[in-house]
Amino acid sequence: MKIEFDFRIEGDEQPDAFLDARELQLMFDSTRRSLGDGLERKFRDVVCGEHAEAPQFQVTGRYDRQLEELDIHYHVDTCCQFFLLRVMQILNQRA
């Protein structure tokens, strides 16, 4: 299984920002670890029954300095549509 992360900061730094540059990096690092660990746990042994391939994940995060919000998006690549449905079902499970 392959997991790639792309986290970025957008917008101009605000004079009264809630998080400074160091704190943003700490948040990104913590988020990478947390999301990576969760994906590893959920998909450690998951492969397509037909093609024997594991899913691949691209996780993007954009921190908007104006709104002070972090938006996270998942892009999932699989070998076939049937396996994508299975991966999405697992991804959306709570535990």
Phi and psi in degrees as GROMACS dihedral restraints (atoms count N, CA, C in turn):
[ dihedral_restraints ]
;  ai    aj    ak    al  type     phi  dphi    fc
    3     4     5     6     1  -117.3    20    10
    4     5     6     7     1   132.8    20    10
    6     7     8     9     1  -128.6    20    10
    7     8     9    10     1   123.9    20    10
    9    10    11    12     1  -118.3    20    10
   10    11    12    13     1   143.1    20    10
   12    13    14    15     1  -119.4    20    10
   13    14    15    16     1   141.1    20    10
   15    16    17    18     1  -138.2    20    10
   16    17    18    19     1    97.2    20    10
   18    19    20    21     1  -110.0    20    10
   19    20    21    22     1   136.0    20    10
   21    22    23    24     1  -141.2    20    10
   22    23    24    25     1   157.6    20    10
   24    25    26    27     1  -107.4    20    10
   25    26    27    28     1   132.8    20    10
   27    28    29    30     1  -121.5    20    10
   28    29    30    31     1   147.1    20    10
   30    31    32    33     1    92.1    20    10
   31    32    33    34     1   169.8    20    10
   33    34    35    36     1   -82.8    20    10
   34    35    36    37     1   144.2    20    10
   36    37    38    39     1   -65.5    20    10
   37    38    39    40     1   133.7    20    10
   39    40    41    42     1   -88.9    20    10
   40    41    42    43     1   144.4    20    10
   42    43    44    45     1   -61.7    20    10
   43    44    45    46     1   -29.8    20    10
   45    46    47    48     1  -111.9    20    10
   46    47    48    49     1    37.1    20    10
   48    49    50    51     1   -58.8    20    10
   49    50    51    52     1   142.1    20    10
   51    52    53    54     1   -68.1    20    10
   52    53    54    55     1   -38.6    20    10
   54    55    56    57     1  -122.4    20    10
   55    56    57    58     1   133.4    20    10
   57    58    59    60     1   -86.7    20    10
   58    59    60    61     1   178.7    20    10
   60    61    62    63     1   -59.0    20    10
   61    62    63    64     1   -41.4    20    10
   63    64    65    66     1   -65.3    20    10
   64    65    66    67     1   -42.6    20    10
   66    67    68    69     1   -66.0    20    10
   67    68    69    70     1   -36.2    20    10
   69    70    71    72     1   -63.6    20    10
   70    71    72    73     1   -43.1    20    10
   72    73    74    75     1   -62.7    20    10
   73    74    75    76     1   -41.0    20    10
   75    76    77    78     1   -61.6    20    10
   76    77    78    79     1   -41.2    20    10
   78    79    80    81     1   -64.8    20    10
   79    80    81    82     1   -43.8    20    10
   81    82    83    84     1   -61.5    20    10
   82    83    84    85     1   -45.6    20    10
   84    85    86    87     1   -61.0    20    10
   85    86    87    88     1   -44.9    20    10
   87    88    89    90     1   -64.4    20    10
   88    89    90    91     1   -40.8    20    10
   90    91    92    93     1   -66.2    20    10
   91    92    93    94     1   -41.9    20    10
   93    94    95    96     1   -58.4    20    10
   94    95    96    97     1   -48.0    20    10
   96    97    98    99     1   -61.3    20    10
   97    98    99   100     1   -47.9    20    10
   99   100   101   102     1   -63.5    20    10
  100   101   102   103     1   -50.0    20    10
  102   103   104   105     1   -67.2    20    10
  103   104   105   106     1   -41.3    20    10
  105   106   107   108     1   -61.7    20    10
  106   107   108   109     1   -45.2    20    10
  108   109   110   111     1   -61.6    20    10
  109   110   111   112     1   -41.8    20    10
  111   112   113   114     1   -64.9    20    10
  112   113   114   115     1   -43.2    20    10
  114   115   116   117     1   -65.9    20    10
  115   116   117   118     1   -41.6    20    10
  117   118   119   120     1   -60.2    20    10
  118   119   120   121     1   -44.0    20    10
  120   121   122   123     1   -64.1    20    10
  121   122   123   124     1   -45.0    20    10
  123   124   125   126     1   -72.1    20    10
  124   125   126   127     1   -32.6    20    10
  126   127   128   129     1  -117.8    20    10
  127   128   129   130     1    12.3    20    10
  129   130   131   132     1   -51.0    20    10
  130   131   132   133     1   -45.0    20    10
  132   133   134   135     1  -114.1    20    10
  133   134   135   136     1    19.0    20    10
  135   136   137   138     1   -95.2    20    10
  136   137   138   139     1   118.9    20    10
  138   139   140   141     1  -137.8    20    10
  139   140   141   142     1   156.8    20    10
  141   142   143   144     1   -66.3    20    10
  142   143   144   145     1   128.6    20    10
  144   145   146   147     1   -65.3    20    10
  145   146   147   148     1   -28.3    20    10
  147   148   149   150     1   -88.9    20    10
  148   149   150   151     1   -38.5    20    10
  150   151   152   153     1  -111.1    20    10
  151   152   153   154     1    -6.0    20    10
  153   154   155   156     1    55.6    20    10
  154   155   156   157     1    35.2    20    10
  156   157   158   159     1  -112.9    20    10
  157   158   159   160     1   146.6    20    10
  159   160   161   162     1   -90.3    20    10
  160   161   162   163     1   158.2    20    10
  162   163   164   165     1   -73.0    20    10
  163   164   165   166     1   159.2    20    10
  165   166   167   168     1  -123.2    20    10
  166   167   168   169     1   140.4    20    10
  168   169   170   171     1  -123.4    20    10
  169   170   171   172     1   137.8    20    10
  171   172   173   174     1  -119.9    20    10
  172   173   174   175     1   116.7    20    10
  174   175   176   177     1  -109.3    20    10
  175   176   177   178     1   119.9    20    10
  177   178   179   180     1  -111.3    20    10
  178   179   180   181     1   142.1    20    10
  180   181   182   183     1  -133.0    20    10
  181   182   183   184     1   132.9    20    10
  183   184   185   186     1  -125.3    20    10
  184   185   186   187     1   117.1    20    10
  186   187   188   189     1   -95.4    20    10
  187   188   189   190     1   118.9    20    10
  189   190   191   192     1   -93.1    20    10
  190   191   192   193     1   113.8    20    10
  192   193   194   195     1   -66.8    20    10
  193   194   195   196     1   -32.5    20    10
  195   196   197   198     1   -65.4    20    10
  196   197   198   199     1   -48.8    20    10
  198   199   200   201     1   -87.1    20    10
  199   200   201   202     1   -14.9    20    10
  201   202   203   204     1    53.7    20    10
  202   203   204   205     1    51.0    20    10
  204   205   206   207     1  -130.7    20    10
  205   206   207   208     1   146.7    20    10
  207   208   209   210     1  -112.4    20    10
  208   209   210   211     1   116.5    20    10
  210   211   212   213     1   -98.7    20    10
  211   212   213   214     1   129.4    20    10
  213   214   215   216     1  -118.2    20    10
  214   215   216   217     1   133.7    20    10
  216   217   218   219     1  -129.6    20    10
  217   218   219   220     1   143.7    20    10
  219   220   221   222     1  -108.4    20    10
  220   221   222   223     1   135.1    20    10
  222   223   224   225     1  -117.9    20    10
  223   224   225   226     1   126.1    20    10
  225   226   227   228     1  -115.7    20    10
  226   227   228   229     1   127.5    20    10
  228   229   230   231     1  -110.1    20    10
  229   230   231   232     1   132.6    20    10
  231   232   233   234     1  -136.6    20    10
  232   233   234   235     1   168.0    20    10
  234   235   236   237     1   -75.3    20    10
  235   236   237   238     1   -23.8    20    10
  237   238   239   240     1  -155.8    20    10
  238   239   240   241     1   163.8    20    10
  240   241   242   243     1   -66.6    20    10
  241   242   243   244     1   -37.5    20    10
  243   244   245   246     1   -60.5    20    10
  244   245   246   247     1   -43.1    20    10
  246   247   248   249     1   -69.1    20    10
  247   248   249   250     1   -35.0    20    10
  249   250   251   252     1   -59.3    20    10
  250   251   252   253     1   -42.8    20    10
  252   253   254   255     1   -61.0    20    10
  253   254   255   256     1   -41.3    20    10
  255   256   257   258     1   -65.1    20    10
  256   257   258   259     1   -44.1    20    10
  258   259   260   261     1   -62.5    20    10
  259   260   261   262     1   -43.2    20    10
  261   262   263   264     1   -64.4    20    10
  262   263   264   265     1   -37.6    20    10
  264   265   266   267     1   -62.0    20    10
  265   266   267   268     1   -45.4    20    10
  267   268   269   270     1   -66.1    20    10
  268   269   270   271     1   -42.5    20    10
  270   271   272   273     1   -59.8    20    10
  271   272   273   274     1   -36.5    20    10
  273   274   275   276     1   -84.3    20    10
  274   275   276   277     1    -5.2    20    10
  276   277   278   279     1   -71.8    20    10
  277   278   279   280     1   145.4    20    10
  279   280   281   282     1   -68.8    20    10
  280   281   282   283     1   -45.3    20    10
